[in-house]
Amino acid sequence: MDIAKSNSSHPKGLWVLFGTEMWERFNFYGMRALLTLFMINSLGIIESETSIIYGGFLALCYLTPMLGGFIADKYLGNRNCIILGGSLMAIGQFVLFSSASLFDQNLDLAKTLLWVSLGIIIFGNGFFKPNISSMVGSLYPKQEKNKLDSAFTIFYMGINLGAFLGQLICPLLGDVKSVDGVRDIHAFRWGFLAASLAMMLGTITFFFLKNKYVVTPEGRPIGGLPKNNTAEDFEEGEAQSAKFSSKSIIVAVLAFLVLGLAFHFAAGQNVVYSLVYAAGLTLAGLIISDSSITKIERDRILVIYVVSFFVIFFWAAFEQAGSSLTFIADNQTDRNFFGWIMPPSMVQIFNGLFIVAMAVPFSYLWDKLRGVGKEPVSPLKQAMGLVIIAISYFILAHNVKDLGNSGLLAIKWLILLYFLQTCGELCLSPIGLSLVGKLAPKRFASLLYGVFFISNAAGYALAGTLGSIMPATGDKFKKAEELGINLQDVLDKKVSLTSAQTELLTKNQIPLANHSFAGFEIHNLYEFFMVFVVLCGIAGILLAVISPKLKKMMHGIN
């Protein structure tokens, strides 16, 4: 199935949303490719702290869709929220450009601008993200809802075409090294400026094309003000508004506070991560407390919750791309790609490239399997995605096992990892978006997309935690040796450091001890990557086992 054929069988509005999301992803993934390297090299933030900040930023980006979805469903509508969100993200990227332009003159101001820019982008993403996804399902008449898996896979190709372009152009402009391997720490700003311009283009495109193409099969506007919704916008017999009692809202607020405190003080999570985990559980409980929910609706919503829980582990592993995998690409990988030394921030481009190449074939695969009655149920597809990403880390773990402290990983193994992770992503992420579109009652559509994105947020928070336990890479051992210190002996606790040596290692961002996870000390990269093998492998097997039960709870929807 080629693009032209897809275009004849899918509404033109899908391609408008495709293009809008493409430029937004250019903006987001282009910035993401540079962000951690900018914080380390230009702002002087240490790697472990950068991983926590990175995870917290991504987590909040996928927590605010809860707020954006609520405001869209109740007040502004999808269209207005998309325009507002896109505008905010363009502004946020420009503030980040300003931070990258000023750090050598005023480091404190540059760091302040970093926080301001990330905050603006977080809220912009919150308004944009749930609303454009929830509009895709409304493009199709009720009798064609079974086309949503392939529609969301095509839509997902737009997401990753933008990601590919962003991860190509922004690193070429912003991650620049001399022939001697010295990084130009002032170049990051040009990558951030390109991201800002891309977001402006996407927002303008949507603004001018929405009225003509983003309409229902009957020609009515999709995503307008909620007060203009008609009975035709809802399934037969479906309630047209949520009915949260005052009691349920009060209970939700109290639950949020208690859970937040529990995650922070009892589980030792930082404030951002505690906020994310508490918000996800609280919102899930609030929605299910709605008195208008029928038995079938409740079962379908519970399926969304179960699937959302399992995808946390996928994103925790997948989002190492912007932190630990980028650090490894920068410090312990031979990046010679057919004679060209690839910038470390660009290595993750292969994910977007493989998505663009394989999204339509995957869409075709689901269509063919559905045609012969052998299409896997959506939760089983997502279980396959989890198992595949576990396999990708298993292969990588065995290829770093014998590197020691000075060996370099061949870039082909990172390319293979991104290929497998792309296959896993196509089994999981667009299918999850489609599942919410098929199962969510319309009055909760954007809000339930918010819940689904909170599971992404929780995954990113866990990704930050896991990324921060990455052991020392080869560059740290080399730098310590130059300082006259045997880092391996330090990590093995064979020597005691003087205060001067401790200060020297800290100043050069070299760890003084191995990190631990779940009570186990992580000694090397092999053990680090095996953490993801175990987490994702167990999650995938469990989800596959309970998929038949989930299928029954979906009440006829596949």
N, C-alpha and C positions, 0 to 999 in steps of 0.2 A: 504494500500500500504506500503510494507516494503522497507528497504534500498536496498535489493538485487533486488527487482523488479524495483526500481527507476534506479538502475545502468544499467539495461538492456534497459531502454527506454530513457536514457539520455547519451550524449557523455562522454567518459572517461575524456575529458578535463575539464568537469564541476567538477569532483572530484579532479583534480589537483588544480584548482582555489579554490575549497572548502577547501582543506588542507592548501593552502597558506594563505588564508584569516583567517582560524581558528587560526593559530599560531600568525598572526598579531593581532587578537582580544584578544588572551590570553595576549599578550604584553600590549595592550592599556587598556583593562578593568581591568587587574590585577593591573597596575599602578594607574588607576583611582580610584580603591577601596581604595588605601592607601594615595593618594596625599593630600587631604584636611586635613586628620588626621595628616599626617607628617608635613604639614605647620603650623598647630595649636600647636601641642604638642612638636615638635622638634625645629621648627624655631621661635615659639612665635608670629605668625601672628594671628590677631583677626578673629573671625568667619565671620563677615560681609565682611571684606576685602578679606578673603579667598574665599568666594562665588563669589565675583567680579572677582578675579584672575582666579578661576576655570572656570567661565563662559567665560571669555576672552580667556583663553587657548583653551577650546573646540571650541569656535567660530573661532579662527584663524586656528585650525586644519581643519575646514571645509570651511575656506575661501581659503586657499592655494591650494585646488584641482582645483580652477580656473586657477592658474598658472601652476600646474602640467598637467592639461588637455590640456592647450594651447601648452605647450612644447612637449607633446606627439603627439598631432595632427599635429604639424608643423615640428618637428625636430627629437626627439629621439624615438618615437614609444612607445606603451604600455609596451612592455617587458622590455626595458632598464629602463623606469621610475619606474617600480615595483621593480627591483633589486636595483636601486639607493635609492628609498624611504625606502625599507626594511633595507638597510644597515645604512641609517641615523637614523632610529628609534632605531635600536640596539645600536648604538653609544650614542644616546641621553639618553636611559635608563641607560647605564653604567655611564654616567656623573651624572645622578640622584642618582645612587648608591654611587658615590663619595661624593655627597653633604650630603647624609644620613650617611656617614662614618666620616665626618669631622666637623659636626656642633658643637660638644662639645669642639673642639679644636680651631676652628676659625669660629664663627657664620657668620661674614660678607662674608667670602669666600664661605661658604655653601650656603648662599642666592644668591651669584653671580652664583655659579654652578647651582642652581635651575633654574635661568632665562636662562642660557646657554642651559641646558638640555631641557627645555620646548621649546626653540626656535628651536633646532635641531629636536625634535620630530614633531613640527608643520610643518616644511618644508618636513620632511620625509613622514608624513601622506599626505601632499599635492601631492607628486609624486605618492604615492602608491594608494590612495583611489579611484580616478576617473577611473584609468586605469584598475584595475582588474575588476571593475563592468562593464565597457564598453566592456570587452572581452567576457563576458558570452553570450550576444546576438549573437555574431559572430559565436558561436559554432553550431548554428542551421541553416538549410537551410530555404530559404524564405517561403516554404510551411508549416514549422513547427513553425513559429513565435508565434502561439497561445499557444505553450507550455511554453512560457517565464514566465508566472505568477507562474506556478508550479516549473519551473527551478530556478527562483529567490527565491522562498520559501525554496527550498532545499539548495540553496547556502546560504540563510539566516540562515539555521540551522547550517551550518559550522561556520558562524560568531558567533553564540551564543553558540555553543559547545566550541569554544575558549574562549568566555566571561565567560562561566561557569567554565572552568578549571582555567582561570586566577583569577576569583573571589574566587575560592576555595583555590588554592595553594598559591597565593601571600599573602592573609590575614593570612593563617596558618603560613607562614614564617615571615611575617612582622608586623602583628597586634597582639602582644603578651602581655598578662597581667598575673600577678602573681595570686596566690590563694586569695590574699587580694585585688585584683582589681587594682593593680598598673601597669600602662602600661610601657613596656620596650621601651623607645623612641629611642633606638639604633637598634631595630630589623627591622625597616622599610627597611633598606638597602638590606636585603636578599630578600624581595619581589620584589624590583626594579631589583636586579640582575637576579632573575628568569624571569622577563619580558624581559630583554635584551637577555637572552639565547634563549627564545622562538622565538623572532623575528629573531635571527640568523638562527634557525632551519627552519622557514618558508621560508626565503629568499633562503637558500641553496636548499630546496625541489623544489621550483619553478625553480631555475637555471638549475637543472639537468633533470627535467621532461618536461619542456616547449616545447622542440623541437619535442618530440615524441607524445605528447598528445594534446597540445594547438594548434589545427589546425582546419581549416574549414572542412565541410563535404567532400570537394574535396581533402583534404590533404595539402592545402597551409597553411603556418604559419600565425597565428593570432597575430596582435600587433607588427609586425616588423616595420622597418623604413618607415615613410610615403612615401618616394620617391619610395618605391618598391610596393606600392598599384597598383592594376590593375583595369580595368573597371568591372571585376567580383566582386569586393568588394563593389560595389555600386548598389543601386536600378536602374532599367531601367529608363533612362531619368533624373537621379539625377546628379546635378553638383558635380564635384569631388574636388573642392576646394572653400573655402570661398572667397568672393570678398568685402572686406571692403574698402570703398573709404577713401582718405586722410581726407576729410571733416568729415566723420562719426567718424573717430578715434580722430580727434581734438575735436569734439563735446563731445565724450565720456570722454576724459581727463578732459575737462572743467566741464562737468556734475559731474564727480567724485569729483573734488575739491569743487564745490559749495555744493553738497549734503553732503559731509563730514563735511564742515564747518557748514552747517545748523543743522545737527544732533548733532554736538558738542556744538555749542553755543546757538542755538534756542531750541533744545530739551533736552539739558543738559546731553547728553551721553558722556562717556569717549572716549578717542582717539581710542581704539581698537574697541569698539562697533560702533562708528561712521564710522570707516573704513569698517567694515563688512556690515553695512546697505547700505552705499554708493556704495560699490563694487557690491553688488547684483543687485541693480537697474541699475547701469551703464552697467554691462555686459549684462543684459537682453536687454537693449536698443540697445547695439552695435550689438548683434547677429541679432535682428529683422531688423536692418537697412541694412543687406547684400542684395545687388541687385540681387543675384542669387536665392533668396527664392521665391518659387511659392506660389500661394494662399493656396493650401492644406498644404504645409509645414508651412506656417505662422500660419494657424489655429491650427495645431498640436503643434507648439512651444508655442503658447499662452496658450494652455491647460496645458502644462508643467509649465508655469509661474503661472497660477492660482492655480494649485495644490501645487506648491512650496510655495506660500504665506500661504495657510491654514496649511501646515505641520509645519510652524513656531510655532504655538500654541501647537501642540502636543509635540514637542521636548522641548519647554519651561517648560511644565509640567513633561514630562518623565525624563528629566535630573536633576530633584531635587534629584534623586537617589544618586548622588555623593556629594551633598552638604546638603541641609536642611534635607532630609530623613536620611542621615547618621548621622547628628548631633542629630536628634531625637532618632535614634536607639542607639546612644552612651549615651545620657543623660536622656531620658525619656521613655525608653522601657524596659519591663521585657523580656530579651532575653533568658529565660530558654526554651530550645528546647529539650523536652523529657529528661530532667535532665542535659543537657549540656548547659553551658552559651556560646552562640555563640558570636564571636567577632563582634562588630558593623559594621566593614567594610565588613563583609561576608553576612550580611542580604540581600543585593542586589543580592546575588547569585541566589535567587529564580527566577529572571527574566531569566537568562541564562538557568537554569534548565527547566523551563516551556517551553521556546522556543525549546529546544532540544526535549522535550517530544511531543510538539504539532505542530512543523513545518511541518512534513510529513502528519499528519492528516488534517491540513489546506490545504496543497497542494492537497491532495486527495479530499477534499471538493470542491475546485474550479474546479477540473477536473470533478467531478460528476455533479456539477451544469452546467458546460459548456456542458456536454454530453446530458443534457435534455433541453438545451436552456434557463436556468434560472440563469446563472452566472451574478451577479451584474456588472455593468460597473465599471472600476477601480476607478474613483473619488467617486463613491458611497461607495465602500469598504473602502476608506480612511475616508469618513465622518463617517462611522460606528466606525472606530478606534478612532476618536476624541470623539464621544459620550461615548464610553466605558471608555476612560481614565477620562472623566468628572464624570462618575458614580463611578469609583474607588476612586476619591478624595472626592466625596460626602459621601461615606461610612466611609472613614477615618475621615472626618471632624466631623461626628456625634459620632464617638468613642473617639475623643479627647475632645469633648465639655465639659464633666463633670469631666475631670481629675484634674482640678485645678492646683495649682502650685507644687504639690508634688506627684500626682498619676502617675502610670506607665501604658503605653499602652501595652496591650498584644501583643506579637509578631505575633499572628495569624492574626491580622488585617493588619500588614505590608505584611505578606505572601499573604493574599487575595488581597491586593492592587497590588502586583507584578504579581499575576495571571491574574487579569483583565487587567493590563497594558500590559502584554504579549499578550493577545488576541487582544487588540487594536493595538499593534505594528505589529502583523502578518497581520492585515487588512490594515495597512498603509505603513510601511517601505519597505518590499520587493515588495509590489505592486507598490510603487512609483518608485523603481529602475527598475522594469519591464516596467512601463509606459514610462519612459525616453528611455529605450532600444527599445520600439516599435514605439515611435513617433519621435525620433530624427533623422534628416538626418545624414548620416554617417560622412559627413565632419564636423559636429558639435557635434559628439557623446560624446567625452570626455569633450568638452567644456560645453555641456548642462548638463552632469553629474556634472560638476563644478558648474553650476548654481543651480542644485538641492541640492548639498551639501552646497551651500551658504545659502539656506533656512534653512538647519540644523544649520549652523553657526549662523544665525540670531536667531533661536530658542534657541541655547545655550547661546547667549548673553542675550536674554530676561530671560533665566533660571537663569543666574547670577544675573541680576537685581532683579528678584522676590525672589531668594534665600536669598538675602541680607536684605529683609524686614521681615524675619522670627522673630517672637517675642521671648522674653526670654523663655528658657525652664527651667524645674524644677531645674536643677543643679545650675542655676544662682541665683534663689531665695534662695536655700539652702546655697550657698557660701556667699551671701549678709547677710543672717541671722547670719552666723558665724562671719561676720565682724561687727555685731551689727547694721545693716541697714535693714529696711523694704523696699524691692525692689518694692513691689506692690504700696506702698505709693509714692515712687519716680516716678514710671511710671504714676501714677494717678495725679501727680503734687500736692500732698497734703503736701509735705515737701520740704524745701529748703536745699540743700546739702552744707556743708562747703567745702572749697577748698581741705582740707585734705581727706574728704569722696569722693569727686569727683575723686581725684587722686587714691584713694584706689580702687574704682570700676573700673576705667579705667585700672589700673595695672592688675586686675584680669579678664579682658575681659568681664565685666558685663555692659550691655547697660544702658545708663542714661535716655533714652526716647524711646517710641514706634516709629516704622517706619511707613511711609505712602506710599500708592500707589494710583495713580489717584485721589489724594485729600482726600482719606479715610484713617483714622488712623487704623492700624492693632493692636488690643488689645490682641489677643490670637490666639492659634493655629487653633481654629475653623474658625475664620475669615480669617486666612492665607490660609488654604486649600480651602475655598470657592472661593477664587480668581481664582484658577485653574478650579473649577467647572464651573464658569461663562464663563471664557475665552474659554475653550475647548467646552463647551456645545453650546454656540452661534456659534462658528466656525463650528462645526460639522453639526448643523442644516442648516446653510447657504450653506455649500458645498453640502449637500444632495439636497437642493432646486434647485441649479443651475446645478446639474449633468446631467439632460436631455439635457440642452444646450451644455454642454461640450461634451457629447456623439456625438452630431451632428458635432461638430468641429473636432472630431477625424477621421471623414471620413472613417468609416468602421472598425476601429481598436477598440477592446473592452478592 
